[in-house]
Amino acid sequence: MGSTGAAADAARHAFADQAAATGHAVDNARAAADGLEAAFATGVLQRTPALDTMLRDLAAALEADTEAGERLGGKSAEAARFILRAIGRELANA
């Protein structure tokens, strides 16, 4: 069962808004992940094993972008978009 209440709903909407924001997918992914981490830290949302796995995968994709020393329009950005969509679906259980 997912977290309930106005704060949990607001955290889910904030994630969705950040993931869909105009801008570079990698930057959006970093901001969306930071928002989720804040929601987990304050107890607004509860971590699930699936979310932990997805966030680790997202971190790996974002790290690849950082190591390249430039913004990648290909693999890191596409991986970030794919993982963000999966996280969005899983947030109902958080």
PDB file of N, CA, C and O in Angstrom:
ATOM      1  N   MET A   1       0.844  -1.186   0.000  1.00  0.00           N
ATOM      2  CA  MET A   1       0.000   0.000   0.000  1.00  0.00           C
ATOM      3  C   MET A   1       0.882   1.240   0.000  1.00  0.00           C
ATOM      4  O   MET A   1       1.831   1.336   0.779  1.00  0.00           O
ATOM      5  N   GLY A   2       0.576   2.156  -0.849  1.00  0.00           N
ATOM      6  CA  GLY A   2       1.364   3.373  -0.966  1.00  0.00           C
ATOM      7  C   GLY A   2       1.068   4.363   0.140  1.00  0.00           C
ATOM      8  O   GLY A   2       0.054   4.264   0.831  1.00  0.00           O
ATOM      9  N   SER A   3       1.968   5.319   0.296  1.00  0.00           N
ATOM     10  CA  SER A   3       1.774   6.408   1.251  1.00  0.00           C
ATOM     11  C   SER A   3       0.548   7.204   0.833  1.00  0.00           C
ATOM     12  O   SER A   3       0.277   7.373  -0.356  1.00  0.00           O
ATOM     13  N   THR A   4      -0.182   7.687   1.818  1.00  0.00           N
ATOM     14  CA  THR A   4      -1.392   8.446   1.530  1.00  0.00           C
ATOM     15  C   THR A   4      -1.277   9.849   2.107  1.00  0.00           C
ATOM     16  O   THR A   4      -0.380  10.150   2.896  1.00  0.00           O
ATOM     17  N   GLY A   5      -2.187  10.677   1.701  1.00  0.00           N
ATOM     18  CA  GLY A   5      -2.243  12.030   2.229  1.00  0.00           C
ATOM     19  C   GLY A   5      -1.821  13.057   1.205  1.00  0.00           C
ATOM     20  O   GLY A   5      -1.298  12.738   0.137  1.00  0.00           O
ATOM     21  N   ALA A   6      -2.064  14.283   1.564  1.00  0.00           N
ATOM     22  CA  ALA A   6      -1.789  15.394   0.657  1.00  0.00           C
ATOM     23  C   ALA A   6      -0.305  15.532   0.356  1.00  0.00           C
ATOM     24  O   ALA A   6       0.068  15.833  -0.778  1.00  0.00           O
ATOM     25  N   ALA A   7       0.549  15.315   1.357  1.00  0.00           N
ATOM     26  CA  ALA A   7       1.990  15.459   1.134  1.00  0.00           C
ATOM     27  C   ALA A   7       2.506  14.387   0.173  1.00  0.00           C
ATOM     28  O   ALA A   7       3.341  14.674  -0.684  1.00  0.00           O
ATOM     29  N   ALA A   8       2.015  13.162   0.313  1.00  0.00           N
ATOM     30  CA  ALA A   8       2.429  12.086  -0.596  1.00  0.00           C
ATOM     31  C   ALA A   8       1.959  12.374  -2.015  1.00  0.00           C
ATOM     32  O   ALA A   8       2.710  12.191  -2.973  1.00  0.00           O
ATOM     33  N   ASP A   9       0.721  12.823  -2.147  1.00  0.00           N
ATOM     34  CA  ASP A   9       0.210  13.185  -3.471  1.00  0.00           C
ATOM     35  C   ASP A   9       1.017  14.321  -4.085  1.00  0.00           C
ATOM     36  O   ASP A   9       1.315  14.307  -5.280  1.00  0.00           O
ATOM     37  N   ALA A  10       1.368  15.299  -3.263  1.00  0.00           N
ATOM     38  CA  ALA A  10       2.153  16.436  -3.754  1.00  0.00           C
ATOM     39  C   ALA A  10       3.537  15.975  -4.207  1.00  0.00           C
ATOM     40  O   ALA A  10       4.043  16.457  -5.220  1.00  0.00           O
ATOM     41  N   ALA A  11       4.152  15.054  -3.477  1.00  0.00           N
ATOM     42  CA  ALA A  11       5.473  14.547  -3.857  1.00  0.00           C
ATOM     43  C   ALA A  11       5.400  13.780  -5.171  1.00  0.00           C
ATOM     44  O   ALA A  11       6.293  13.892  -6.011  1.00  0.00           O
ATOM     45  N   ARG A  12       4.337  13.002  -5.349  1.00  0.00           N
ATOM     46  CA  ARG A  12       4.171  12.269  -6.614  1.00  0.00           C
ATOM     47  C   ARG A  12       3.974  13.236  -7.780  1.00  0.00           C
ATOM     48  O   ARG A  12       4.551  13.047  -8.851  1.00  0.00           O
ATOM     49  N   HIS A  13       3.167  14.261  -7.573  1.00  0.00           N
ATOM     50  CA  HIS A  13       2.926  15.254  -8.633  1.00  0.00           C
ATOM     51  C   HIS A  13       4.195  16.044  -8.932  1.00  0.00           C
ATOM     52  O   HIS A  13       4.481  16.343 -10.091  1.00  0.00           O
ATOM     53  N   ALA A  14       4.954  16.382  -7.900  1.00  0.00           N
ATOM     54  CA  ALA A  14       6.203  17.119  -8.104  1.00  0.00           C
ATOM     55  C   ALA A  14       7.183  16.286  -8.919  1.00  0.00           C
ATOM     56  O   ALA A  14       7.875  16.813  -9.790  1.00  0.00           O
ATOM     57  N   PHE A  15       7.244  14.982  -8.636  1.00  0.00           N
ATOM     58  CA  PHE A  15       8.105  14.100  -9.423  1.00  0.00           C
ATOM     59  C   PHE A  15       7.658  14.092 -10.878  1.00  0.00           C
ATOM     60  O   PHE A  15       8.477  14.256 -11.782  1.00  0.00           O
ATOM     61  N   ALA A  16       6.369  13.901 -11.105  1.00  0.00           N
ATOM     62  CA  ALA A  16       5.852  13.852 -12.470  1.00  0.00           C
ATOM     63  C   ALA A  16       6.115  15.155 -13.215  1.00  0.00           C
ATOM     64  O   ALA A  16       6.484  15.138 -14.390  1.00  0.00           O
ATOM     65  N   ASP A  17       5.927  16.276 -12.541  1.00  0.00           N
ATOM     66  CA  ASP A  17       6.174  17.577 -13.163  1.00  0.00           C
ATOM     67  C   ASP A  17       7.644  17.740 -13.531  1.00  0.00           C
ATOM     68  O   ASP A  17       7.968  18.213 -14.620  1.00  0.00           O
ATOM     69  N   GLN A  18       8.534  17.347 -12.617  1.00  0.00           N
ATOM     70  CA  GLN A  18       9.968  17.494 -12.893  1.00  0.00           C
ATOM     71  C   GLN A  18      10.408  16.561 -14.015  1.00  0.00           C
ATOM     72  O   GLN A  18      11.205  16.945 -14.871  1.00  0.00           O
ATOM     73  N   ALA A  19       9.888  15.341 -14.010  1.00  0.00           N
ATOM     74  CA  ALA A  19      10.251  14.386 -15.054  1.00  0.00           C
ATOM     75  C   ALA A  19       9.785  14.852 -16.427  1.00  0.00           C
ATOM     76  O   ALA A  19      10.424  14.545 -17.434  1.00  0.00           O
ATOM     77  N   ALA A  20       8.691  15.584 -16.479  1.00  0.00           N
ATOM     78  CA  ALA A  20       8.128  16.053 -17.754  1.00  0.00           C
ATOM     79  C   ALA A  20       8.568  17.465 -18.117  1.00  0.00           C
ATOM     80  O   ALA A  20       8.158  17.993 -19.150  1.00  0.00           O
ATOM     81  N   ALA A  21       9.393  18.080 -17.287  1.00  0.00           N
ATOM     82  CA  ALA A  21       9.788  19.468 -17.503  1.00  0.00           C
ATOM     83  C   ALA A  21      10.540  19.640 -18.813  1.00  0.00           C
ATOM     84  O   ALA A  21      11.181  18.716 -19.314  1.00  0.00           O
ATOM     85  N   THR A  22      10.444  20.838 -19.346  1.00  0.00           N
ATOM     86  CA  THR A  22      11.214  21.185 -20.530  1.00  0.00           C
ATOM     87  C   THR A  22      12.670  21.311 -20.106  1.00  0.00           C
ATOM     88  O   THR A  22      12.971  21.871 -19.052  1.00  0.00           O
ATOM     89  N   GLY A  23      13.546  20.803 -20.907  1.00  0.00           N
ATOM     90  CA  GLY A  23      14.971  20.875 -20.592  1.00  0.00           C
ATOM     91  C   GLY A  23      15.631  19.556 -20.905  1.00  0.00           C
ATOM     92  O   GLY A  23      15.018  18.658 -21.481  1.00  0.00           O
ATOM     93  N   HIS A  24      16.873  19.449 -20.526  1.00  0.00           N
ATOM     94  CA  HIS A  24      17.633  18.238 -20.812  1.00  0.00           C
ATOM     95  C   HIS A  24      17.176  17.105 -19.900  1.00  0.00           C
ATOM     96  O   HIS A  24      17.017  17.301 -18.695  1.00  0.00           O
ATOM     97  N   ALA A  25      16.968  15.937 -20.466  1.00  0.00           N
ATOM     98  CA  ALA A  25      16.451  14.792 -19.717  1.00  0.00           C
ATOM     99  C   ALA A  25      17.334  14.430 -18.533  1.00  0.00           C
ATOM    100  O   ALA A  25      16.822  14.042 -17.483  1.00  0.00           O
ATOM    101  N   VAL A  26      18.634  14.546 -18.676  1.00  0.00           N
ATOM    102  CA  VAL A  26      19.541  14.193 -17.587  1.00  0.00           C
ATOM    103  C   VAL A  26      19.387  15.174 -16.426  1.00  0.00           C
ATOM    104  O   VAL A  26      19.352  14.759 -15.267  1.00  0.00           O
ATOM    105  N   ASP A  27      19.296  16.456 -16.722  1.00  0.00           N
ATOM    106  CA  ASP A  27      19.091  17.456 -15.664  1.00  0.00           C
ATOM    107  C   ASP A  27      17.752  17.243 -14.973  1.00  0.00           C
ATOM    108  O   ASP A  27      17.663  17.317 -13.748  1.00  0.00           O
ATOM    109  N   ASN A  28      16.716  16.978 -15.753  1.00  0.00           N
ATOM    110  CA  ASN A  28      15.396  16.720 -15.180  1.00  0.00           C
ATOM    111  C   ASN A  28      15.430  15.484 -14.283  1.00  0.00           C
ATOM    112  O   ASN A  28      14.827  15.471 -13.210  1.00  0.00           O
ATOM    113  N   ALA A  29      16.134  14.455 -14.728  1.00  0.00           N
ATOM    114  CA  ALA A  29      16.222  13.217 -13.949  1.00  0.00           C
ATOM    115  C   ALA A  29      16.917  13.453 -12.619  1.00  0.00           C
ATOM    116  O   ALA A  29      16.483  12.940 -11.589  1.00  0.00           O
ATOM    117  N   ARG A  30      17.994  14.228 -12.638  1.00  0.00           N
ATOM    118  CA  ARG A  30      18.699  14.534 -11.390  1.00  0.00           C
ATOM    119  C   ARG A  30      17.773  15.269 -10.415  1.00  0.00           C
ATOM    120  O   ARG A  30      17.713  14.934  -9.232  1.00  0.00           O
ATOM    121  N   ALA A  31      17.065  16.257 -10.915  1.00  0.00           N
ATOM    122  CA  ALA A  31      16.157  17.032 -10.058  1.00  0.00           C
ATOM    123  C   ALA A  31      15.018  16.158  -9.537  1.00  0.00           C
ATOM    124  O   ALA A  31      14.646  16.260  -8.368  1.00  0.00           O
ATOM    125  N   ALA A  32      14.467  15.311 -10.385  1.00  0.00           N
ATOM    126  CA  ALA A  32      13.368  14.433  -9.971  1.00  0.00           C
ATOM    127  C   ALA A  32      13.848  13.443  -8.913  1.00  0.00           C
ATOM    128  O   ALA A  32      13.147  13.197  -7.931  1.00  0.00           O
ATOM    129  N   ALA A  33      15.040  12.873  -9.109  1.00  0.00           N
ATOM    130  CA  ALA A  33      15.589  11.924  -8.134  1.00  0.00           C
ATOM    131  C   ALA A  33      15.868  12.624  -6.805  1.00  0.00           C
ATOM    132  O   ALA A  33      15.606  12.060  -5.742  1.00  0.00           O
ATOM    133  N   ASP A  34      16.395  13.843  -6.857  1.00  0.00           N
ATOM    134  CA  ASP A  34      16.644  14.598  -5.623  1.00  0.00           C
ATOM    135  C   ASP A  34      15.338  14.854  -4.871  1.00  0.00           C
ATOM    136  O   ASP A  34      15.299  14.757  -3.644  1.00  0.00           O
ATOM    137  N   GLY A  35      14.279  15.177  -5.595  1.00  0.00           N
ATOM    138  CA  GLY A  35      12.981  15.384  -4.966  1.00  0.00           C
ATOM    139  C   GLY A  35      12.452  14.131  -4.301  1.00  0.00           C
ATOM    140  O   GLY A  35      11.885  14.189  -3.210  1.00  0.00           O
ATOM    141  N   LEU A  36      12.638  12.989  -4.963  1.00  0.00           N
ATOM    142  CA  LEU A  36      12.207  11.721  -4.352  1.00  0.00           C
ATOM    143  C   LEU A  36      13.012  11.421  -3.097  1.00  0.00           C
ATOM    144  O   LEU A  36      12.456  11.002  -2.081  1.00  0.00           O
ATOM    145  N   GLU A  37      14.322  11.635  -3.168  1.00  0.00           N
ATOM    146  CA  GLU A  37      15.161  11.375  -1.992  1.00  0.00           C
ATOM    147  C   GLU A  37      14.712  12.236  -0.815  1.00  0.00           C
ATOM    148  O   GLU A  37      14.695  11.771   0.325  1.00  0.00           O
ATOM    149  N   ALA A  38      14.354  13.473  -1.084  1.00  0.00           N
ATOM    150  CA  ALA A  38      13.860  14.353  -0.026  1.00  0.00           C
ATOM    151  C   ALA A  38      12.545  13.830   0.542  1.00  0.00           C
ATOM    152  O   ALA A  38      12.336  13.858   1.755  1.00  0.00           O
ATOM    153  N   ALA A  39      11.666  13.355  -0.327  1.00  0.00           N
ATOM    154  CA  ALA A  39      10.380  12.809   0.133  1.00  0.00           C
ATOM    155  C   ALA A  39      10.588  11.547   0.963  1.00  0.00           C
ATOM    156  O   ALA A  39       9.873  11.323   1.940  1.00  0.00           O
ATOM    157  N   PHE A  40      11.557  10.725   0.587  1.00  0.00           N
ATOM    158  CA  PHE A  40      11.869   9.529   1.375  1.00  0.00           C
ATOM    159  C   PHE A  40      12.461   9.927   2.729  1.00  0.00           C
ATOM    160  O   PHE A  40      12.100   9.361   3.761  1.00  0.00           O
ATOM    161  N   ALA A  41      13.363  10.892   2.716  1.00  0.00           N
ATOM    162  CA  ALA A  41      14.048  11.304   3.946  1.00  0.00           C
ATOM    163  C   ALA A  41      13.080  11.880   4.978  1.00  0.00           C
ATOM    164  O   ALA A  41      13.263  11.695   6.181  1.00  0.00           O
ATOM    165  N   THR A  42      12.052  12.577   4.502  1.00  0.00           N
ATOM    166  CA  THR A  42      11.091  13.171   5.431  1.00  0.00           C
ATOM    167  C   THR A  42       9.952  12.227   5.778  1.00  0.00           C
ATOM    168  O   THR A  42       9.109  12.551   6.614  1.00  0.00           O
ATOM    169  N   GLY A  43       9.921  11.062   5.142  1.00  0.00           N
ATOM    170  CA  GLY A  43       8.876  10.084   5.420  1.00  0.00           C
ATOM    171  C   GLY A  43       7.574  10.333   4.680  1.00  0.00           C
ATOM    172  O   GLY A  43       6.568   9.679   4.955  1.00  0.00           O
ATOM    173  N   VAL A  44       7.584  11.273   3.742  1.00  0.00           N
ATOM    174  CA  VAL A  44       6.374  11.563   2.967  1.00  0.00           C
ATOM    175  C   VAL A  44       6.032  10.373   2.082  1.00  0.00           C
ATOM    176  O   VAL A  44       4.863  10.015   1.935  1.00  0.00           O
ATOM    177  N   LEU A  45       7.056   9.762   1.494  1.00  0.00           N
ATOM    178  CA  LEU A  45       6.899   8.552   0.682  1.00  0.00           C
ATOM    179  C   LEU A  45       7.769   7.454   1.280  1.00  0.00           C
ATOM    180  O   LEU A  45       8.815   7.724   1.872  1.00  0.00           O
ATOM    181  N   GLN A  46       7.328   6.232   1.120  1.00  0.00           N
ATOM    182  CA  GLN A  46       8.086   5.086   1.604  1.00  0.00           C
ATOM    183  C   GLN A  46       8.807   4.421   0.434  1.00  0.00           C
ATOM    184  O   GLN A  46       8.237   4.238  -0.641  1.00  0.00           O
ATOM    185  N   ARG A  47      10.062   4.065   0.663  1.00  0.00           N
ATOM    186  CA  ARG A  47      10.828   3.362  -0.366  1.00  0.00           C
ATOM    187  C   ARG A  47      10.240   1.976  -0.594  1.00  0.00           C
ATOM    188  O   ARG A  47       9.736   1.340   0.331  1.00  0.00           O
ATOM    189  N   THR A  48      10.313   1.529  -1.817  1.00  0.00           N
ATOM    190  CA  THR A  48       9.976   0.145  -2.139  1.00  0.00           C
ATOM    191  C   THR A  48      11.235  -0.484  -2.734  1.00  0.00           C
ATOM    192  O   THR A  48      12.105   0.234  -3.229  1.00  0.00           O
ATOM    193  N   PRO A  49      11.344  -1.798  -2.693  1.00  0.00           N
ATOM    194  CA  PRO A  49      12.511  -2.438  -3.313  1.00  0.00           C
ATOM    195  C   PRO A  49      12.618  -2.093  -4.810  1.00  0.00           C
ATOM    196  O   PRO A  49      13.718  -1.893  -5.326  1.00  0.00           O
ATOM    197  N   ALA A  50      11.502  -2.026  -5.483  1.00  0.00           N
ATOM    198  CA  ALA A  50      11.525  -1.695  -6.912  1.00  0.00           C
ATOM    199  C   ALA A  50      12.041  -0.279  -7.137  1.00  0.00           C
ATOM    200  O   ALA A  50      12.830  -0.046  -8.053  1.00  0.00           O
ATOM    201  N   LEU A  51      11.606   0.665  -6.312  1.00  0.00           N
ATOM    202  CA  LEU A  51      12.089   2.043  -6.447  1.00  0.00           C
ATOM    203  C   LEU A  51      13.586   2.127  -6.171  1.00  0.00           C
ATOM    204  O   LEU A  51      14.301   2.840  -6.875  1.00  0.00           O
ATOM    205  N   ASP A  52      14.061   1.423  -5.178  1.00  0.00           N
ATOM    206  CA  ASP A  52      15.495   1.422  -4.895  1.00  0.00           C
ATOM    207  C   ASP A  52      16.284   0.927  -6.107  1.00  0.00           C
ATOM    208  O   ASP A  52      17.305   1.512  -6.467  1.00  0.00           O
ATOM    209  N   THR A  53      15.817  -0.135  -6.724  1.00  0.00           N
ATOM    210  CA  THR A  53      16.486  -0.676  -7.906  1.00  0.00           C
ATOM    211  C   THR A  53      16.470   0.337  -9.046  1.00  0.00           C
ATOM    212  O   THR A  53      17.488   0.559  -9.702  1.00  0.00           O
ATOM    213  N   MET A  54      15.325   0.943  -9.275  1.00  0.00           N
ATOM    214  CA  MET A  54      15.215   1.919 -10.360  1.00  0.00           C
ATOM    215  C   MET A  54      16.092   3.142 -10.105  1.00  0.00           C
ATOM    216  O   MET A  54      16.722   3.660 -11.026  1.00  0.00           O
ATOM    217  N   LEU A  55      16.132   3.597  -8.865  1.00  0.00           N
ATOM    218  CA  LEU A  55      16.963   4.758  -8.545  1.00  0.00           C
ATOM    219  C   LEU A  55      18.446   4.439  -8.684  1.00  0.00           C
ATOM    220  O   LEU A  55      19.225   5.302  -9.087  1.00  0.00           O
ATOM    221  N   ARG A  56      18.847   3.214  -8.357  1.00  0.00           N
ATOM    222  CA  ARG A  56      20.242   2.812  -8.586  1.00  0.00           C
ATOM    223  C   ARG A  56      20.550   2.797 -10.079  1.00  0.00           C
ATOM    224  O   ARG A  56      21.615   3.246 -10.503  1.00  0.00           O
ATOM    225  N   ASP A  57      19.619   2.281 -10.871  1.00  0.00           N
ATOM    226  CA  ASP A  57      19.811   2.275 -12.328  1.00  0.00           C
ATOM    227  C   ASP A  57      19.899   3.693 -12.872  1.00  0.00           C
ATOM    228  O   ASP A  57      20.722   3.985 -13.740  1.00  0.00           O
ATOM    229  N   LEU A  58      19.052   4.563 -12.362  1.00  0.00           N
ATOM    230  CA  LEU A  58      19.072   5.958 -12.793  1.00  0.00           C
ATOM    231  C   LEU A  58      20.400   6.606 -12.418  1.00  0.00           C
ATOM    232  O   LEU A  58      20.987   7.334 -13.219  1.00  0.00           O
ATOM    233  N   ALA A  59      20.873   6.344 -11.202  1.00  0.00           N
ATOM    234  CA  ALA A  59      22.154   6.907 -10.770  1.00  0.00           C
ATOM    235  C   ALA A  59      23.288   6.449 -11.681  1.00  0.00           C
ATOM    236  O   ALA A  59      24.183   7.233 -11.997  1.00  0.00           O
ATOM    237  N   ALA A  60      23.257   5.195 -12.102  1.00  0.00           N
ATOM    238  CA  ALA A  60      24.293   4.690 -13.011  1.00  0.00           C
ATOM    239  C   ALA A  60      24.237   5.408 -14.352  1.00  0.00           C
ATOM    240  O   ALA A  60      25.277   5.749 -14.915  1.00  0.00           O
ATOM    241  N   ALA A  61      23.043   5.638 -14.864  1.00  0.00           N
ATOM    242  CA  ALA A  61      22.901   6.355 -16.138  1.00  0.00           C
ATOM    243  C   ALA A  61      23.382   7.793 -16.000  1.00  0.00           C
ATOM    244  O   ALA A  61      24.035   8.318 -16.902  1.00  0.00           O
ATOM    245  N   LEU A  62      23.067   8.429 -14.889  1.00  0.00           N
ATOM    246  CA  LEU A  62      23.482   9.814 -14.667  1.00  0.00           C
ATOM    247  C   LEU A  62      24.989   9.906 -14.448  1.00  0.00           C
ATOM    248  O   LEU A  62      25.622  10.876 -14.865  1.00  0.00           O
ATOM    249  N   GLU A  63      25.557   8.908 -13.802  1.00  0.00           N
ATOM    250  CA  GLU A  63      26.997   8.884 -13.598  1.00  0.00           C
ATOM    251  C   GLU A  63      27.724   8.734 -14.936  1.00  0.00           C
ATOM    252  O   GLU A  63      28.767   9.352 -15.146  1.00  0.00           O
ATOM    253  N   ALA A  64      27.190   7.932 -15.822  1.00  0.00           N
ATOM    254  CA  ALA A  64      27.795   7.773 -17.148  1.00  0.00           C
ATOM    255  C   ALA A  64      27.814   9.110 -17.871  1.00  0.00           C
ATOM    256  O   ALA A  64      28.776   9.425 -18.572  1.00  0.00           O
ATOM    257  N   ASP A  65      26.772   9.888 -17.708  1.00  0.00           N
ATOM    258  CA  ASP A  65      26.711  11.205 -18.333  1.00  0.00           C
ATOM    259  C   ASP A  65      27.780  12.118 -17.741  1.00  0.00           C
ATOM    260  O   ASP A  65      28.448  12.847 -18.474  1.00  0.00           O
ATOM    261  N   THR A  66      27.945  12.083 -16.430  1.00  0.00           N
ATOM    262  CA  THR A  66      28.931  12.930 -15.752  1.00  0.00           C
ATOM    263  C   THR A  66      30.346  12.524 -16.144  1.00  0.00           C
ATOM    264  O   THR A  66      31.188  13.386 -16.393  1.00  0.00           O
ATOM    265  N   GLU A  67      30.616  11.230 -16.201  1.00  0.00           N
ATOM    266  CA  GLU A  67      31.948  10.751 -16.539  1.00  0.00           C
ATOM    267  C   GLU A  67      32.335  11.124 -17.964  1.00  0.00           C
ATOM    268  O   GLU A  67      33.516  11.299 -18.265  1.00  0.00           O
ATOM    269  N   ALA A  68      31.361  11.244 -18.821  1.00  0.00           N
ATOM    270  CA  ALA A  68      31.649  11.606 -20.203  1.00  0.00           C
ATOM    271  C   ALA A  68      32.107  13.057 -20.305  1.00  0.00           C
ATOM    272  O   ALA A  68      32.742  13.445 -21.286  1.00  0.00           O
ATOM    273  N   GLY A  69      31.785  13.856 -19.290  1.00  0.00           N
ATOM    274  CA  GLY A  69      32.206  15.243 -19.273  1.00  0.00           C
ATOM    275  C   GLY A  69      31.375  16.145 -20.160  1.00  0.00           C
ATOM    276  O   GLY A  69      31.742  17.296 -20.393  1.00  0.00           O
ATOM    277  N   GLU A  70      30.295  15.653 -20.641  1.00  0.00           N
ATOM    278  CA  GLU A  70      29.409  16.447 -21.486  1.00  0.00           C
ATOM    279  C   GLU A  70      27.997  15.902 -21.385  1.00  0.00           C
ATOM    280  O   GLU A  70      27.777  14.784 -20.918  1.00  0.00           O
ATOM    281  N   ARG A  71      27.075  16.683 -21.816  1.00  0.00           N
ATOM    282  CA  ARG A  71      25.691  16.214 -21.834  1.00  0.00           C
ATOM    283  C   ARG A  71      25.517  15.272 -23.022  1.00  0.00           C
ATOM    284  O   ARG A  71      25.819  15.610 -24.166  1.00  0.00           O
ATOM    285  N   LEU A  72      25.033  14.114 -22.714  1.00  0.00           N
ATOM    286  CA  LEU A  72      24.820  13.141 -23.781  1.00  0.00           C
ATOM    287  C   LEU A  72      23.383  13.221 -24.256  1.00  0.00           C
ATOM    288  O   LEU A  72      22.456  13.223 -23.446  1.00  0.00           O
ATOM    289  N   GLY A  73      23.199  13.285 -25.518  1.00  0.00           N
ATOM    290  CA  GLY A  73      21.860  13.306 -26.073  1.00  0.00           C
ATOM    291  C   GLY A  73      21.359  11.921 -26.373  1.00  0.00           C
ATOM    292  O   GLY A  73      20.206  11.754 -26.771  1.00  0.00           O
ATOM    293  N   GLY A  74      22.182  10.938 -26.195  1.00  0.00           N
ATOM    294  CA  GLY A  74      21.842   9.583 -26.579  1.00  0.00           C
ATOM    295  C   GLY A  74      21.526   8.682 -25.416  1.00  0.00           C
ATOM    296  O   GLY A  74      20.447   8.759 -24.830  1.00  0.00           O
ATOM    297  N   LYS A  75      22.478   7.821 -25.079  1.00  0.00           N
ATOM    298  CA  LYS A  75      22.226   6.738 -24.139  1.00  0.00           C
ATOM    299  C   LYS A  75      21.817   7.201 -22.746  1.00  0.00           C
ATOM    300  O   LYS A  75      20.838   6.692 -22.200  1.00  0.00           O
ATOM    301  N   SER A  76      22.528   8.139 -22.164  1.00  0.00           N
ATOM    302  CA  SER A  76      22.174   8.573 -20.806  1.00  0.00           C
ATOM    303  C   SER A  76      20.813   9.243 -20.766  1.00  0.00           C
ATOM    304  O   SER A  76      20.015   8.985 -19.864  1.00  0.00           O
ATOM    305  N   ALA A  77      20.547  10.099 -21.737  1.00  0.00           N
ATOM    306  CA  ALA A  77      19.259  10.797 -21.763  1.00  0.00           C
ATOM    307  C   ALA A  77      18.114   9.823 -21.991  1.00  0.00           C
ATOM    308  O   ALA A  77      17.081   9.912 -21.327  1.00  0.00           O
ATOM    309  N   GLU A  78      18.286   8.899 -22.918  1.00  0.00           N
ATOM    310  CA  GLU A  78      17.222   7.930 -23.192  1.00  0.00           C
ATOM    311  C   GLU A  78      17.018   7.002 -21.999  1.00  0.00           C
ATOM    312  O   GLU A  78      15.882   6.691 -21.640  1.00  0.00           O
ATOM    313  N   ALA A  79      18.111   6.560 -21.387  1.00  0.00           N
ATOM    314  CA  ALA A  79      17.988   5.712 -20.195  1.00  0.00           C
ATOM    315  C   ALA A  79      17.279   6.465 -19.081  1.00  0.00           C
ATOM    316  O   ALA A  79      16.424   5.901 -18.399  1.00  0.00           O
ATOM    317  N   ALA A  80      17.624   7.733 -18.890  1.00  0.00           N
ATOM    318  CA  ALA A  80      16.984   8.538 -17.846  1.00  0.00           C
ATOM    319  C   ALA A  80      15.484   8.647 -18.100  1.00  0.00           C
ATOM    320  O   ALA A  80      14.687   8.477 -17.177  1.00  0.00           O
ATOM    321  N   ARG A  81      15.093   8.927 -19.336  1.00  0.00           N
ATOM    322  CA  ARG A  81      13.653   9.039 -19.649  1.00  0.00           C
ATOM    323  C   ARG A  81      12.936   7.716 -19.391  1.00  0.00           C
ATOM    324  O   ARG A  81      11.851   7.701 -18.810  1.00  0.00           O
ATOM    325  N   PHE A  82      13.528   6.624 -19.813  1.00  0.00           N
ATOM    326  CA  PHE A  82      12.929   5.300 -19.631  1.00  0.00           C
ATOM    327  C   PHE A  82      12.750   4.982 -18.149  1.00  0.00           C
ATOM    328  O   PHE A  82      11.684   4.533 -17.728  1.00  0.00           O
ATOM    329  N   ILE A  83      13.799   5.218 -17.362  1.00  0.00           N
ATOM    330  CA  ILE A  83      13.747   4.906 -15.933  1.00  0.00           C
ATOM    331  C   ILE A  83      12.777   5.836 -15.210  1.00  0.00           C
ATOM    332  O   ILE A  83      12.068   5.398 -14.304  1.00  0.00           O
ATOM    333  N   LEU A  84      12.733   7.102 -15.591  1.00  0.00           N
ATOM    334  CA  LEU A  84      11.778   8.028 -14.971  1.00  0.00           C
ATOM    335  C   LEU A  84      10.337   7.573 -15.194  1.00  0.00           C
ATOM    336  O   LEU A  84       9.507   7.673 -14.290  1.00  0.00           O
ATOM    337  N   ARG A  85      10.041   7.080 -16.382  1.00  0.00           N
ATOM    338  CA  ARG A  85       8.674   6.580 -16.637  1.00  0.00           C
ATOM    339  C   ARG A  85       8.368   5.389 -15.729  1.00  0.00           C
ATOM    340  O   ARG A  85       7.269   5.288 -15.184  1.00  0.00           O
ATOM    341  N   ALA A  86       9.335   4.491 -15.567  1.00  0.00           N
ATOM    342  CA  ALA A  86       9.125   3.325 -14.701  1.00  0.00           C
ATOM    343  C   ALA A  86       8.946   3.754 -13.241  1.00  0.00           C
ATOM    344  O   ALA A  86       8.092   3.219 -12.533  1.00  0.00           O
ATOM    345  N   ILE A  87       9.745   4.710 -12.802  1.00  0.00           N
ATOM    346  CA  ILE A  87       9.599   5.213 -11.433  1.00  0.00           C
ATOM    347  C   ILE A  87       8.225   5.843 -11.250  1.00  0.00           C
ATOM    348  O   ILE A  87       7.575   5.631 -10.226  1.00  0.00           O
ATOM    349  N   GLY A  88       7.785   6.608 -12.227  1.00  0.00           N
ATOM    350  CA  GLY A  88       6.464   7.222 -12.153  1.00  0.00           C
ATOM    351  C   GLY A  88       5.358   6.212 -11.957  1.00  0.00           C
ATOM    352  O   GLY A  88       4.419   6.447 -11.198  1.00  0.00           O
ATOM    353  N   ARG A  89       5.469   5.076 -12.649  1.00  0.00           N
ATOM    354  CA  ARG A  89       4.456   4.020 -12.489  1.00  0.00           C
ATOM    355  C   ARG A  89       4.536   3.374 -11.097  1.00  0.00           C
ATOM    356  O   ARG A  89       3.508   3.022 -10.518  1.00  0.00           O
ATOM    357  N   GLU A  90       5.743   3.221 -10.567  1.00  0.00           N
ATOM    358  CA  GLU A  90       5.936   2.567  -9.276  1.00  0.00           C
ATOM    359  C   GLU A  90       5.578   3.456  -8.096  1.00  0.00           C
ATOM    360  O   GLU A  90       5.338   2.951  -7.000  1.00  0.00           O
ATOM    361  N   LEU A  91       5.537   4.764  -8.293  1.00  0.00           N
ATOM    362  CA  LEU A  91       5.274   5.678  -7.176  1.00  0.00           C
ATOM    363  C   LEU A  91       3.922   5.455  -6.505  1.00  0.00           C
ATOM    364  O   LEU A  91       3.741   5.841  -5.350  1.00  0.00           O
ATOM    365  N   ALA A  92       2.998   4.858  -7.185  1.00  0.00           N
ATOM    366  CA  ALA A  92       1.709   4.558  -6.547  1.00  0.00           C
ATOM    367  C   ALA A  92       1.887   3.625  -5.365  1.00  0.00           C
ATOM    368  O   ALA A  92       1.064   3.613  -4.451  1.00  0.00           O
ATOM    369  N   ASN A  93       2.968   2.835  -5.378  1.00  0.00           N
ATOM    370  CA  ASN A  93       3.236   1.878  -4.299  1.00  0.00           C
ATOM    371  C   ASN A  93       4.141   2.437  -3.213  1.00  0.00           C
ATOM    372  O   ASN A  93       4.390   1.771  -2.208  1.00  0.00           O
ATOM    373  N   ALA A  94       4.634   3.654  -3.408  1.00  0.00           N
ATOM    374  CA  ALA A  94       5.603   4.223  -2.452  1.00  0.00           C
ATOM    375  C   ALA A  94       4.908   4.860  -1.264  1.00  0.00           C
ATOM    376  O   ALA A  94       5.571   5.384  -0.369  1.00  0.00           O
TER     377      ALA A  94
END
